[in-house]
């Protein structure tokens, strides 16, 4: 093992000049700007940027080229150790990275719901340990809709870079590879590309997120930097590379427009953007139309901020804003609009059914000894206990258990209890609970305080976070006929689909169910 390594046997001044030029090219900054803007536009859902995710592949090539050129330049300038290499990387990225993590953490703590906040914390742990790509490989596909609410998703590519730099350090600082560095890089790149193509059909997330299947893109850039005759070759074929550079630039723009998340990616589909980026880098060795266009000052300024910083700032701001707005709208819809609808409809229903309720109350009192209303302990939102009234349909001496647990429920019914249950008139006093805010018109039916199996199943499914309803999705799909697992499955489905139109559909179907008295077994 040697701390330093000369990559080329030409005079130090010659190789240093080439490497210095590679590190200061404005056209490279322009390429980085294209990569950053493409990815940010893709995440923002800008029309015409469905293939903007290839910006990551563009930057991988550029990053490999720049990091290899930087190491070569510093090795030529004097002793340069692996420790120096990582110290410079940390100094360049750590400050901005940790600032973004801290601000994201503060915003997530303020805005996210508990389940989303837990997911966010797991993604932060992956980001800080440079294993974000492994975290998202295990939890989320890049093209899933869930990426819109994962504010740290974009750091997976930075994690791949940092993991790759560990491998690059080993390559550059092992003296035994000095004469075989370029062939080694090419062989490793080919192996990685083949592995990516083979893995993609069966394990698409692994091919997308994990370094072994992405390394070939960065190694392409490294190979360009290690090619000693690169500049001379381009100079000798200037006209051809002028055309190739312009073609590559327009082809990349076309891919951003033509590609979409439905394409199996990366695999061989990533080869075109990688090859076109390599041609752009080569064409920039001489002054031509393409290099001038990419060196346009605003483009170069954007690119000079680096892909990492641009992506971290813009993507974080966009996705945190999206998440914040989504949470605010969700809370407004569930807490304000739904509550307003509940209050207005319950008040109207109380007025419409005032006379029928008075008649039912008199009938209950006259037909069976005991109170008109039966107040049962029920489980409400977040498993809080509340008292829910119903017109009494059971005799006063009936055991306090769920009706289906009684050996013969019909034996305990009052003379008009069966009619009240089948017509659902016994539920009308619950309008009071809706007006008080303990219940909603639509939601999972409240469990009895001692229905431990139902309470546990709903808590596991997250249904306990919903206010209980006068009617619900499970009610219209079977009511008393449903076993607890199926009932909870319907409640969980409602949790995912809840919204005004779905609530309205449930209310209409409930009215039809009540008219037919279906699903009531006792």
JOKA-V452254 format. One record per run of one state. SS is the DSSP state (H for helix, E for strand, L for the rest). FROM is the first residue (numbers start at 1). TO is the last residue. If there is no record, write none. Layout:
# JOKA-V452254
<<SS FROM TO> <SS FROM TO>>
This chain:
# JOKA-V452254
<<L 1 11> <H 12 23> <L 24 25> <H 26 43> <L 44 51> <H 52 77> <L 78 81> <H 82 111> <L 112 113> <H 114 128> <L 129 131> <H 132 139> <L 140 144> <H 145 149> <L 150 152> <H 153 173> <L 174 174> <H 175 200> <L 201 203> <H 204 209> <L 210 210> <H 211 213> <L 214 214> <H 215 226> <L 227 229> <H 230 236> <L 237 237> <H 238 258> <L 259 266> <H 267 283> <L 284 288> <H 289 294> <L 295 296> <H 297 304> <L 305 306> <H 307 352> <L 353 353> <H 354 367> <L 368 372> <E 373 379> <L 380 380> <H 381 383> <L 384 384> <E 385 391> <L 392 393> <E 394 394> <L 395 402> <H 403 405> <L 406 408> <H 409 412> <E 413 413> <L 414 416> <H 417 423> <L 424 424> <H 425 436> <L 437 439> <E 440 442> <L 443 446> <E 447 448> <L 449 451> <H 452 461> <L 462 462> <H 463 465> <L 466 468> <E 469 471> <L 472 474> <H 475 477> <L 478 478> <H 479 481> <L 482 483> <H 484 497> <L 498 499> <H 500 516> <L 517 522>>
